[in-house]
Amino acid sequence: MNSSKFNVLSLVKLQMVDSRISKKASDIENVKNNEELTLMKKEFDEIDDKLKLVDKRYRELENKRKRMEDSVGTHNEKIERDEQKLFSGTITDAKELVNLQEEAKTLKKSNDEIETQMLELMVKIDDLLVEIKNIQGKKEELESQISSMEKDISRQVKLLEEKIKNLEAIRDTVTPGIPGDYLDGYEKAKAKKKGIVVGVLRDKFCSACNMQISTVEAEKIKDLDKVYRCPLCGKMLIIYRDEIEKIISELEI
């Protein structure tokens, strides 16, 4: 890189801004991939499937009950017609009279059996209605919780996205102060390594690789206004100074 003078802290600030942007982008993914929400949605789907099965069973039994009810109604109509004939005085044939009496008797017996079955069926239907109500209540409660959590996640994501926009605005003010060759080198290294490109040397430790360089190497790194290379990780290296704390404070957004 060339030897043109510039405020090397711009590189440090750029690195800090990019690190924070990357961190907040990662935070957004973590917020979106909420494990609790995923489990709640899975539970919701299971409850919904159960509700559909119970509702299907309920409709089957209700249809069966209606068919029984229709059968009883049809039988009652026929019984009424038979009884009208029996008491009309128009039937003179003894065999026909007996047949009508037997038919009415059989239909009444059939109705008694059907009505007994209907009572048993209605008990099952009532139990299913209670179960449906309970499942529906759980479904609505879970649906409300999911909706609330999704709204909260949306708010968190929006806040993080706003912070990223603020950081990107800061980045736009930093890059013009960095010479083209340094900025180009930074961007290429960042794209390739997808991590820390600029380290700060403090007490012989490189913040990029968290390794301590030798005293001999440290003696060669003395110019505050110069960009060095870490002898251990090869990344850009700048000597620590108090102004870095101010940068950190400014970026706490």
C-alpha positions in Angstrom: 0.0 0.0 0.0 1.1 3.6 -0.6 2.5 5.8 2.1 -0.1 8.6 1.8 -1.0 10.0 5.1 -4.6 9.7 6.4 -6.3 9.2 9.7 -5.7 5.5 10.2 -8.5 5.4 12.8 -10.9 5.6 9.9 -10.0 2.0 9.1 -10.6 1.0 12.7 -14.0 2.8 12.6 -14.9 1.1 9.3 -14.0 -2.3 10.8 -16.1 -1.6 13.9 -19.1 -0.4 11.8 -18.9 -3.4 9.5 -18.6 -5.8 12.5 -21.7 -4.2 14.1 -23.6 -4.4 10.8 -22.7 -8.1 10.5 -23.7 -8.7 14.1 -27.0 -7.0 13.8 -27.7 -8.9 10.5 -27.0 -12.1 12.4 -29.3 -10.9 15.2 -32.1 -10.4 12.7 -31.7 -14.0 11.5 -31.7 -15.3 15.1 -34.8 -13.3 16.0 -36.6 -14.5 12.9 -35.6 -18.1 13.5 -37.2 -18.1 17.0 -37.2 -21.7 18.3 -40.1 -21.0 20.6 -42.2 -19.7 17.8 -41.3 -22.7 15.6 -42.4 -25.0 18.4 -45.6 -23.1 18.9 -46.5 -23.2 15.2 -45.8 -26.9 15.2 -48.1 -27.4 18.2 -50.7 -25.2 16.5 -50.6 -27.4 13.4 -51.0 -30.5 15.5 -54.0 -29.0 17.4 -55.5 -27.8 14.1 -55.2 -31.4 12.6 -56.7 -32.8 15.8 -59.6 -30.3 15.6 -60.3 -31.3 12.0 -60.4 -35.0 12.9 -62.7 -34.5 15.8 -64.9 -32.2 13.8 -65.0 -34.8 11.0 -66.1 -37.4 13.6 -68.7 -35.0 14.9 -70.2 -34.3 11.5 -70.3 -38.1 10.7 -72.2 -38.8 13.9 -74.5 -35.8 13.4 -75.3 -36.9 9.9 -76.0 -40.4 11.2 -78.3 -38.9 13.9 -80.2 -36.9 11.2 -80.6 -40.0 9.1 -82.0 -41.8 12.2 -84.3 -38.9 12.9 -85.5 -38.9 9.3 -86.2 -42.7 9.6 -88.2 -42.1 12.8 -90.1 -39.4 11.0 -90.8 -41.6 8.0 -91.9 -44.4 10.3 -94.2 -42.1 12.3 -95.9 -40.9 9.1 -96.5 -44.5 8.0 -97.8 -45.4 11.5 -100.1 -42.5 11.3 -101.5 -43.5 7.9 -101.9 -47.2 9.1 -103.7 -46.1 12.2 -106.0 -43.8 10.2 -106.9 -46.8 8.0 -107.3 -49.0 11.1 -109.8 -46.7 12.7 -111.5 -45.5 9.5 -113.8 -48.5 9.4 -113.1 -48.9 5.8 -111.1 -52.1 6.1 -113.2 -55.2 6.0 -110.5 -57.8 5.1 -109.2 -59.5 8.3 -105.9 -60.3 6.8 -105.3 -56.7 5.7 -106.3 -55.5 9.2 -103.8 -57.9 10.8 -101.1 -56.8 8.4 -101.7 -53.1 9.2 -101.6 -53.9 12.9 -98.4 -55.8 12.6 -96.7 -53.2 10.4 -97.6 -50.5 12.9 -96.3 -52.6 15.7 -93.1 -53.3 13.9 -92.5 -49.7 13.0 -93.1 -48.6 16.6 -90.6 -51.2 17.8 -88.1 -50.0 15.2 -88.6 -46.4 16.3 -88.0 -47.4 19.9 -84.7 -49.1 18.9 -83.7 -46.2 16.7 -84.5 -43.6 19.5 -82.4 -45.6 22.0 -79.5 -45.6 19.5 -80.1 -41.9 18.9 -79.8 -41.2 22.7 -76.5 -43.0 22.8 -75.4 -41.2 19.7 -76.3 -37.8 21.2 -74.2 -38.5 24.3 -71.2 -39.1 22.0 -72.1 -36.0 20.0 -72.3 -33.9 23.1 -68.9 -35.3 24.3 -67.4 -34.4 20.9 -68.9 -30.9 21.1 -67.2 -30.4 24.5 -63.9 -31.7 23.1 -64.2 -29.5 20.0 -64.9 -26.5 22.3 -61.8 -27.3 24.4 -59.6 -27.8 21.3 -60.9 -24.7 19.7 -60.1 -22.7 22.9 -56.5 -24.1 22.9 -56.2 -23.3 19.2 -57.4 -19.7 19.7 -55.1 -19.2 22.7 -52.1 -20.5 20.8 -53.0 -18.5 17.8 -53.1 -15.3 19.9 -49.7 -16.2 21.4 -48.2 -16.8 18.0 -49.7 -13.5 16.7 -48.3 -11.6 19.7 -44.9 -13.2 19.3 -44.8 -12.5 15.6 -45.6 -8.9 16.2 -42.8 -8.7 18.8 -40.4 -10.3 16.4 -41.4 -7.9 13.7 -40.8 -4.9 16.1 -37.4 -6.3 17.0 -36.4 -6.9 13.3 -37.6 -3.4 12.5 -35.4 -1.9 15.2 -32.4 -3.9 14.1 -32.9 -2.9 10.5 -33.1 0.8 11.6 -29.8 0.3 13.5 -28.2 -1.2 10.4 -29.4 1.8 8.3 -27.8 4.1 10.9 -24.6 2.2 10.8 -24.6 2.1 7.0 -25.0 5.9 7.0 -22.0 6.2 9.3 -20.1 3.9 7.0 -20.8 6.3 4.1 -19.2 9.1 6.1 -16.1 7.0 6.9 -15.1 5.5 3.6 -14.4 8.8 1.8 -11.6 9.5 4.2 -9.8 6.3 3.4 -7.4 6.2 0.4 -8.5 4.1 -2.5 -5.8 1.5 -2.2 -6.4 1.0 1.5 -10.2 0.8 1.0 -9.8 -1.6 -1.9 -7.5 -3.8 0.1 -9.9 -3.7 3.0 -13.0 -4.6 0.9 -11.2 -7.5 -0.9 -9.9 -8.9 2.4 -13.4 -8.6 3.9 -15.1 -10.3 1.0 -12.5 -13.1 1.1 -12.2 -13.7 4.8 -15.7 -12.6 5.9 -14.5 -11.5 9.2 -12.1 -9.1 11.0 -9.7 -7.3 8.5 -8.3 -4.6 10.8 -6.8 -5.4 14.2 -5.7 -3.1 17.0 -2.4 -3.7 18.7 -2.6 -3.2 22.5 -0.1 -4.6 25.0 1.5 -6.7 22.2 -1.9 -8.4 21.5 -3.5 -8.2 18.1 -7.3 -7.9 18.5 -7.9 -9.6 15.1 -6.3 -12.9 16.1 -6.1 -12.5 19.9 -2.5 -13.5 19.8 0.6 -11.9 21.4 3.3 -10.8 19.1 6.9 -11.0 20.1 8.8 -8.1 21.7 11.0 -7.9 18.7 8.1 -7.5 16.3 6.3 -5.1 18.6 9.4 -2.9 18.6 9.0 -2.4 14.9 5.4 -1.2 15.3 5.6 2.4 16.7 4.1 4.8 14.3 0.6 5.8 15.3 -0.2 7.0 11.8 0.9 3.9 10.0 -1.0 0.8 9.0 1.1 -2.4 9.7 0.5 -6.1 9.1 0.2 -8.4 12.0 3.2 -10.8 11.9 0.9 -13.6 13.1 -2.4 -13.3 11.1 -1.3 -10.9 8.4 -4.2 -8.6 8.9 -4.1 -4.8 8.9 -2.8 -3.6 12.3 -3.1 -0.2 13.9 -1.6 0.9 17.3 -4.2 1.4 20.0 -4.9 4.9 21.2 -7.5 6.4 23.6 -9.5 7.8 20.6 -10.6 4.3 19.8 -12.7 4.2 23.0 -14.5 7.3 21.8 -15.3 5.5 18.5 -16.6 2.5 20.4 -18.8 4.9 22.4 -20.2 6.6 19.3 -21.1 3.3 17.7 -23.1 2.0 20.7 -26.4 2.4 18.9 
